């Protein structure tokens, strides 16, 4: 028999259902198609369409060889459709060419059924291979085919005694476990999974089923909804979940108490109660708003984060911090994250396939948070990002999935030790952010994406750390190098240094009126609570491009 491509080499997209006749491939396939929002292709039906007659008549009038030839054509066509749910006849995978094409197209799922179940479901007149002695012929064929079925299986799901929805749920759960890298965020109050993978967004239905959620509000932006939300909602509805879409405009203006109030009103009008869930489908703004709403609507409902930007996947969606921007006083602009809650999600599903449609500028901005995690906690991660940067910029999804999973693991460990920032450790994740938040506020949240501001902030704070004797002298240039290669800014614009300092006075890390920073000692190690005189801060800001 010809060698088959290895599992590592295949493009795992489709779900291919195979097994003995009567195992439920067609009915389960139809249900999976509805739940995933993917087309359903049944190779037996495709053969019947080509021949213009049922399979039984093809066997009777043209012979099995003619049927197998048509079957090979149908399998080749089905394997070219991506993504899709494919159900194939019980004998299709015995052919080496068929097996190769199907295995290259996706997950091979063996729906296994015992002899008695097969006989109870199969009708002899419609099963040419069982005619004459159904029990004897079925037993012989099962024995002959089982080794081949087992050899090809990525997943094995026993269907005996299960309903079609139950089999479907098992397949979906197995797909999520197989397709996603899962990082567990472990906290004193409980744990939750962060699933990272390519094409895993439709599998959020598995998490909703696990939580028993039957009604949800999905917060998103119009563009993201068009790309991913409508299909996700259709898949969730197919699984019996009522979906309320709530769309907000893009941009920081949606991170406000006014925007939150509008979401509350939509949810209340739809009579969503405390058993519902809020799903945040989008970037950091949507994730923050979703977390804030979930943590405050009816004193708290369940939250699932579905981040679609790199920045949100590696940072904002994990850790349970959610906030809105509020003006600090009359005549002043909004201050970032001034009012917020700690509200952990029940699950995070980070589908790196969404990064294919992310504008390049936003993709680059996301790398800033990855550099921050490496610089503050994991020098090995920073080295990996530097080495793999070209592939990451080309959107290699295997590299992106590893990038997201590694960053989530770094953040999860910090959050585990200091969930509510009471111990000081979690402040290491604010490296670069004191300057970044001030820069965003000083430029009216219009000039910089958050990651771009963080890139500038990290270099400025590295220079500041060197000035006060905390940071090794090589750090600033090392950060500047990787950030420039990522296409990110590393110098301040000519904004007022005094204005920047004024916004820094509102930073939540400050105590007793003193400016406090999380500064690096060296790459991979940060020190929190470093107090720096305002005049020293202003001096470094001016050296880095700010105006007097």
N, C-alpha and C positions, 0 to 999 in steps of 0.2 A: 504493500500500500504506500502511496506517495506520502512524503513528510508533510505535515501541516504546519502553518506558521505558529510560532509560539504565542502564548498569551501576551507577553510583553510587547510583541511586534504589532498586535492587532489594533485596529481603530475601534475602540469599544463605544459604540453608539447604539446600535439597534438592540432590541430584545428579541431573540430568536427562540420560539417555543417549539420543542419537538418531544417526541415520545410515542408510545404505542397508540394505536387507534382506540378511541373512546377515552383518552386521558383528559380531555377537556381543552385541547389546544385552541380551538376556535372560539369557544365561549369565554375562556380566560383571556385570550388575545383581544377580543372585542372590548372586554372590560378594562384591560390594561391600556388599550388605545384611548379610551374615554378618560381614564385617570391621568395619563401622561400628556394628553392632547396631541398625540402622534397619529399618523395614518396607520391603518391596519391592513396587512396584506396576507391573504391565505393562499398558499401555493396551489392547493387543490382547487380552489375557486378560480384561480388564474388559469389553470389547465382546462377547467370546464369552459371558461370563456373562450379560450383559443379553439377548443374542439367543437364547441356548440352543443355539447351533450354531457351528461353526468359521468363521473369517474367509472361507475359500474358498467355503463355502456361502452366506454372506451376500452375497458378490459375485454368485454364480450365481443365487440365488433372489430377492434384493431389489435388487441393483444397487449400484454404487459410492457413489451419493449417500446411500443408506440407511446404508451402512457409515460414511461420513464424519460423518453426523449423530450416530451412536452414539459415534464416536470423539471428537467435540467434548465430549459429555457426560462421557466417561471422563477426558479430559484436564482438564476443569474440576474434577472430583472429586479427581483425583490431585494437582493443584496446590494444593489446600487442605490437604493433609496435611503437617505439619511435625514433625520432619524426616523425609525419606523418600528412597529411591532410586527413581527413576521411569524406566522404559524405554518409549519410544513408537515407534509404527510409522514406517517410513521416510518416509511422506508427511504425517505429522501436523503437522510444523513448517512445511509449506508454507501452512497456513491461518493467517491473521493473528491471529485470536482465540486459537488454540491457542498460537502462538508467544509472544504477549503473556503469557498465563497461565503458561506454563512458564518463561519468562525471569524473570518476577516472583517465581517460587517458589524459584529457586536457580541453581546453576552449570549452564551449558549445555555438555555434553561431547559432542563429535562423535567417534564411533568410526569412523575412516576405513578403508575397505578397498578394495583394487584390484579391478578387474573379475574377474580370474581367481579371486581369493579368494571373491568373492561367488558366482560360478558354482559353485565347488566345494562351497559350503555350502548353497546354496538348492536346494530341491526344487521342480521345476516345478509339480507338482500342488497344492502348498500355496501357491504364489505366483501368484495370478490375473493379475497385471500382467506376468508373464513368459511366459505361455502362447503357444505357436506358434513363437516365435523367441527363446528365452531370451537368447542372447548379444546379438543385435541390440537387443532391447527393454531389456535391462539396461544396455547401453552408452549408449543414448539417454537413459534415465532418469537415469543417473549424471551425464551431461553437463548435463542440465537442472537437476538438484537441487543440484549441487556449489556453485554461487554462493550459494544460500540457506543451505546448511549452513555455509559459510564465514562468511557474514555474522553468523550467530547464535552462533558458537562462542566460548565463554570459553576452553575447552581443546580441543585437537585431539590425539587419540591414535591413531597408526597401529597397526592390529591385525594386519597381515600378518606371518605367520611367528611370532607370539607365542601362547603358551598363555593360557588364561583367567587363571591366577594372575599371569602376567607383565603382562598388560594391567591387571589390578586394581592391582598395585603401582605401575604408572605413573600411573594415575588418582589414587591416594592421594597419591603424591609431588607431583603437579601441584596437587592440592587444598591440600596443606600450604603449598606455595610461594605459592599465590594467596591463601589465606584468612588466613595469619598474617603479621604483621610480624616479621621475624627480626633480632635483634640478635646479633652475633657477639662472644663473649668471647675475646679473643686473648691468650694467655699464652706465655711462653718455652717451656713444656712442651707446648703444643698449643692448639687452639681448640675451642670448642663453641658450638652455636646455642642461643639462647633464643627460642622461638617464642611469640608473643603474638597472641591472636585470640579471636573469639567463636565457640564451637562446635568448637574444634580438639582437644579432649581425645582423641577416638577416633583421631586421626591420630598418636598416639604410636606406633602400630604401624609407621609409616614409619621412625621412628628405631630401633626394635628390629630391623627388617629390615636397615637400614643397618649396624647394629652386629653383625648375625649372632646376636642373642640368641634362644635357643629356650626358656630357662627363667628365671623371675624370681619374686622375692618382692615382693609389694605391701604396704607398711606403710600402715596407715590407721586412722582412728577408726571405730567402728560407724556413726555417723550419716553420715559422709562416704561410707563404703562403701555404705550403702543408697542414697544419692543418686546416686553416680557410679561406685563401685568395681565393683559387680556387673556393670553394663553394659560397663565397660571390660574386665573380665576375660573376659566372653563374647566381645567383639570380638577380644581378643588370642588366645583359644583358637581362634577361627575361623580365625585366621591361622597356626595351628600353634605357638603359644607356650604352654608349660605355666606356669600361674599358681598360686602359693602365696599365699593371702591371710593376712596376719598383722595382726590387729587389736589395738590397744592402747587403754587408757582415755584420754579427753581430759584435758588438764591437765599441769602441770609435773612431776607425779610420774612421768610416763612418760619424762621426760628423765633417766634414771638408769642406773647400771651394772646394777642389778637388771633393769630393763626390757630393756636391751640383751642381757643374758645369756639372757633368755627368748626373744628373737628369734633369737639364735645357735642355741639348742637346736631351735627349730622348723625353721630352715633346715638344720641338720645332720641332723635326723630325716628330712627330705625329700630328703636327699642332694644338696643344691644344691652345686655345685662352683665353681671359680674362673671358669668360663665363664658363670656366671649374672649376673643384674643385680638390684639392689635399686631399687624404685620407691617414692618417697615421695609418697603421695597425701594431702594434707591441709595443715594450717597449719604454723607455725614449729616447733612441738614435733615433729610427725611428720617434718618435713624435717630437723631436727637429728638425731633418732634414726636416720633412714634414712642420713644422711651418715656418722654415727659408725659404724653397723653396716657399711656398705659399705666404709669405710676400714680396718676392722679384721678383718672376717670373712675368714679364710684369707689374711691380710695384704693384703687389698684386692680388691674386685670392682667391676664397673661400677655406676654410679649414674645414675639419671634422676630429676629432681625434677619433680613434677606439683603445684604449689602451688594451693590452693583458697581461700586468704584473700588479701586485698589486701596485708597486711603481708608475707606470704611471697612473693607475686608480685613486689613491687617491691624486696625486699631479701633476705630470708633464704634464698631458693632459689638465689641467684646469688653466686658468689665462693668457694665451696668450704670455708667454715668450718663445722665441725660439732662439737658438744660436748654433754656431759651435766653435770648438776648434782651436786655432791658435797659432803657436809658438811665444813666446815673444821676441826672438832674436836669433842671430846666435849661434848654438850649444846647444840651450835650447829645451826642449821638449815642446809639446803643452800645452797651458794654457786653462783650461776648460771655455767654454762659453765666450770667450773674444770678439767675434763679434756676434751680434745678433739683433733681432727686437722684438718689441711688436706687435703681430698679433693674434687677438682673433679668435678662431674657430667659425663657424656657429652653430655647435652642437658637442657634445661628446656622444658616445655610449659606455658605459663600460659594457661589458658582462662578468659577473663573472664566467660563464661556462668555459671561456678560462683559468681560474686559475687552473682547474683540471689537465691540462697538463703542468703547469709551474713547472720547477725543484724546489725541496724543498728549495734549497739554495736561489733562487730568491724570493720565497714566503716569506721566513724569512726576506730577505733584505727589502721587501716592508713594513714590520711592523715598520721599523725605522722611515719612514715618518709619519706613524700613531702616533707613540709615540711623534714625534716632534710636530705635530699639537696639540695633547693633552697637552703636556708640555708647549707650548708657548701660547695657546689660550683657551683650554677647559679641565680643570682638570677632569670633568665628563667623557669626552671621554677617557682620559688616564685610569681612573678607570675601565671603561667598557672593554677596550682592555685587561687590566690585568686580569679581571674576566673571559672573554670569550676566552682567548688565546688558551686553549686546543681545543675548538671547531673550532676555526679559523685555527689552524694548521692541523686539520682533514679535512679542506676544506668544512665545512658545508656552502653550498652556501647561505642559508638564512642569516647566520651570516656575511658572506663575503659581501653580498649585503648591509646589514646595515652598516658594517664597511666603505665601499666605500662611501655610501651616506652621512654618518655623517662627514667623512673627507672632502668630496667635499663641504659640507655646510660650514665648518670652513673656507676653503680656499676661497670660493666664497664671504663670508662676508669681508674678508681682501682685496681681489681684488676689491670689490665694492668701498671700501673707499680709495684705493690707487693703482689704476690700473698700473701706470707707475713708481712706487717707488719714486714719487716726494715728498710725504708727510712724508716718513719715516716709516709709519706703516707696509708696506709690508715687511720691513726688518726683522720683527719678524719671518717670515717664513725661514729666513736664520740661525736660531739657529742651531748650530752644523755644519753648512756648511763651515764656514771659515776654521776650522781645517780639515774637510772632504775633501774639494777641494785640500788643500795643501797635504794631505796624498795621495790622488789619484795621483796627479802630481809627488810627490816624489817617488812613487812606479811604475811609468810608466803606470798607468791605467791598470795594469795587476794583481795586488795582491788582490784588493778589488772590490766587487760590490759597486755601489754607496751607497746603503742603509747600507752596512756594514761599509763603511767609515763614514757615517752620525752617525751611532750608536756610534762609537768611538768618533767622534767629539762632540756629545752631552755630553758625560760623561766628556771629557776633558774640554769643555767650562763651564760645571757646576762647576767643580773644580776650574777653572780660576775665575768664578764669585764669588765663595766663597772666594778665595784669595784676591780679590780686594774689598770685602765687599758689593757686590751686591746681591749675591745669598744665600738663606737660606741654612743652613748647612745640612738639611735632603735631599736636592734635588738630589745630586749626587748619593747617595746610592739608593734612590728610582728608579732613572733611570737605574742604574746598575742592579738592581734586575729584572725589567721587561724585559730589553734587554737580559740579560743572559737567562731568561726563554724562550725567543723567539729564542734562539740559535745564538745570535749576539755577535760580539767581543766588548769588552769595554776597552781594553788597546792598547796603541800604540806599533808597532813593533820597533825594534832597528834602526830606521832611524834617520838621523841627525836632531837634534832640530833646528840648524841654517838653514839647508836646508828647513825645514818646514816653518820657519819664513820668509825665502826668498820668498817662493811662496805666503805666506799670504800678502806680500807687494803689490802683484798684485790684491788683492781682490777689487771688485768694490765698496764696502762700505767705503773704506778708503778715508780720506780727509786730504790734507796737509801733506801727508807722514805718518800720525799716523795710527796705527792698530786700527780698530773699530770692535766691536762685537755686536751681538744681544744676550744678556744674560738674564737668568731667574732671576726674583726676588723670585718667588715661583712657584710651579706647577700651570699652567694656566695663568701666567702673565709674559710677557717678556718686557725687556727694550731695546730699540735700541740705536745705536750711542754711545756705551760705549767705550771710548778710553782706551787702556791698553798699558803700556810701553813694548817694545820688550823684555827687560830683564825679566820681570814678566812672559810673555808668554813663553819664552824659559825655565824658571825655572819649570813651571808647566808641560811643555812637557817632560822634563827630568824625573820628578817625575812619569809621566804616562807611562814611558817605552822608550822614545826616547833616542838616544845616544847623547853625548855632541856635 
